[in-house]
Amino acid sequence: MATLTKDTPRAWELEHHLNELPIIADDIVYEGAACGFSSGRIRPLVAADVFAGFAKAQCDNDGGAAGAKNVKLIDAGDVVLNVVGVTAITDVGSTVYADDDNTFTLTSSSNTAIGKITRWISGTQCVVHVEAPSRRSI
């Protein structure tokens, strides 16, 4: 998969937690993007970022200063994702990593851990329980 270039709403199950955090300078975060922290601000996730959650809505800060707008985030909950490497129900419990804002995999390497598979649906599609590290410390 490639990074997002348009809004991509995600299917969420159960309750989720919301947060709003400042965006980096001169960038756009699309709805559905996995987001990471960069110097305390939010950007479309890049491998090795600390996971911040999924964008609930688009945040267009193209041409704007760092922190000029806030990204609305879902920072905990159960989301349906396609995960590279998932093949069967035996993958339940596996850690899911993000390579960018729209590529999810079972391969850790330098990727960012975002959650664990709680249910296999079919093929590579599964339900992943995500929780930003900032949510765990609350």
C-alpha positions, 0 to 999 in steps of 0.5 A: 500500500502507499501513503494516503492521498485522500480521506479513507474512513476506517471501520471502528468497532466498540468504543474508542477514545478521542484526542486532539493534538497539534499538527506539524508545519506544512502538511496534510493528515487525511481522515483514516491516516495512522499518525505519529509524533514528530517533535511533539506534533502529529504527522502522517505516521513514518516508520519508527514514529511513536504511534498517536492514533488514527485521524478522525478527520482531515487536517489541512495545514498545507502552508501553515505553521507548526501547531496552527491546527489540531488533528482529531485522533482516535487513540484507542479502539478496535479497527478493521485493517488489512494487514500484510502477512496475516493468513489465518485465525492463528494470527490472532494475538499477533502485534501489528506494525505500521510502515507508514500512514496506510501500510500495516504489517506483521513485520517489525523491523523498524516499523511502529507497533500500533496494536494487536489482532483481536479477530481474523475476518478473512484473507488479510483483513482483521480487527486490530485493537490499537492503543496509543502509548499516551493513552496507556499512561492515563 
